Amino acid sequence: MSPRSASVNEELRRRSRERLLRSTVELVAERGYEATTLGDIADRAGAARGLVSYYFPGKRQLLQSAVHRLLHLTLYAALEREPRSEDGRERLARAIDAILGLARDEPLLMRTHMAGILTAEGFVQCPEQQRLAELLRDTLARYGSRDVDADYPLLRALLMGAVVAVLLPGAPMPAARLRAELFQRYGLDWNLGVPPDGGPPGGTFPSHL
């Protein structure tokens, strides 16, 4: 049997890493962070336990990469869904709705992710986070940003703040209210993206801006 080529080995490594990231999201969403071990993740992924340490220095870094991957996939699906739109305002609206929707649909996972970012280990710069950043930066460019380098960190901060507000234990804010604030901040029509049922909070929102 001839040895595998470098490209085949690279593809196998990519698939192994993807399985670990996917398994991490599944298990943390099911059991929570503390109840999920690296061994559990490896077993779910069908991988050797030593492979986890090969790719990631620890569970916190693995979780951040896994959630960044989920955020990227969710955002990409929202931006590319039919009917596909090249309109910058529509795409930014879809991006906001996708992130708020993930906070709504995966509260335990997203609450754990946000708590992890605030630890001493901080924000992980990984390939998954970089792909997410590229997609958000492209969205801002299509929206018409004149300075993406300055506007991207602000958008990221606003989205992270909105996610925290939705998930805040004991005092959550309604996602529709946060959506309205973000849409007004960026001059977006309420009917863009995937508007929630019931119309805008308070019944008042510009029909066009």
Salt bridges, closest charged atoms under 4 A:
GLU10 OE1 - ARG13 NH2 2.99
GLU11 OE2 - ARG14 NH2 2.69
GLU11 OE2 - ARG15 NE 2.97
GLU18 OE1 - ARG69 NE 2.82
GLU26 OE1 - ARG44 NH1 2.96
GLU30 OE1 - ARG44 NH2 3.17
ASP40 OD2 - ARG31 NH1 3.17
ASP43 OD2 - ARG49 NH2 2.94
GLU80 OE1 - ARG84 NE 2.31
GLU80 OE2 - ARG91 NH2 3.34
GLU86 OE2 - ARG84 NH1 2.01
GLU86 OE1 - ARG142 NH1 2.39
GLU90 OE2 - ARG94 NE 2.66
ASP97 OD1 - ARG179 NE 2.61
ASP105 OD1 - ARG104 NE 2.87
GLU128 OE2 - ARG17 NH1 2.23
GLU128 OE2 - ARG131 NH2 3.39
ASP138 OD2 - ARG142 NE 2.86
ASP149 OD1 - ARG137 NH2 2.54
GLU181 OE2 - ARG177 NH2 2.85
